[in-house]
Amino acid sequence: MKTFAPALAMALLAPTAQAQLGPGAPAPEIEVKSWLNTPAEGTNLEDLRGRVVFLEFWATW
Amino acid sequence: MSSIPHLVEVYETWAPRGVVFLALTDESPKVVEGGLSRKGVEVPSYPIGCQSRDGSKFGVRGIPAAFVIDHEGTIIWQGHPGSGGYVSVFEAALEKAADAGPSWDPGEVPAELSKVKELCKAGELGKAWAQCDKLLKKNPNLEKDVISLKENLLHAGNRRITIAEDHVSLGRCQVALDYLEMQANAFSRTPIGETMRETLAGWKKDRGFKSLASLDKKLIKILADHRKGAERTKSIKKLKSLKEDCEGTPLADTVESNISLIRG
């Protein structure tokens, strides 16, 4: 039993990394603190239900 | 930096057709503006959400990364924005979105039918139908255009009945009921609206249908809670218990595929 303990501890400590979401998964809600060009149709995905949305994660660096 | 310049072109093509573009970054507005101007790139005209930590919720491991989300809030494409692969899903997604609500776009119509077009786009399809008849009485020259518009309207109605039936075949009976009720209201006082009403009446009399609808109601609730941020393990537990209740119905498979999706 003792030999299994480290493995178990490792499993419990492992970060619960979210797998990359793919087709079929519900899109989680987004939270944005400030907008450049505030969207006219709504600032969260709930408001955009009914619309087709292209969402890109991006940075300037 | 990557992807913003080429995205501008995609944006200019597809935004007018109804795709909503959102770019998210964990940077502040100041950093974004500074970063773009340093690179000699103008700030694009689509919304850029700043100081967002949403990448981790989507499981994004490297940027840029992009997602296409359909009218129901479901991811239908995921990949590198530079691949351009998302363009192939836009067309079908827009068509589906167009049939999701009561509104209907008849496309180009002669000026005399512009009021009818407005009514259609507002989802007042029964009123549009009546308006067609009224116009035709006043102006028999419009016959060809009115007939073609009415035919297309009926065609749209038939397509929407098929969508409702597709929901039923997946066991999503409550989704089908809500959807067809909405469509029947939009198409009221048209022949296809009558067909919708008859279909609804048949469903509501069917005991098997009704019990599936109440199970589907539970699925709707669990998925909505999950979307609002309920814990993954809790959602899965609830779905597993719901699956046991639906064993032997088409909803069981639908619940199962939701479990594997949430599990990731």
Interface residues (C-beta under 8 A of the other chain):
Chain A: A17 Q18 A19 Q20 L21 G22 P23 G24 A25 P26 A27 P28 E29 I30 E31 V32 K33 S34 W35 L36 N37 T38 P39 E41 T43 L45 E46 L48 R49 G50 R51 V52 V53 F54 L55 E56 F57 W58 A59 T60 W61
Chain B: M1 S2 S3 I4 L7 V10 W14 G18 V19 V20 F21 L22 A23 L24 T25 D26 E27 S28 P29 V31 V32 E33 G34 G35 L36 K39 V43 P44 S45 Y46 P47 I48 G49 C50 Q51 S52 R53 D54 G55 S56 K57 F58 G59 V60 R61 I63 P64 A65 A66 F67 V68 I69 D70 H71 E72 G73 T74 I75 I76 W77 Q78 P81 Y86 F90 A93 L94 A97 A100 G101 L223 H226 R227 K228 G229 S257 L261 I262 G264
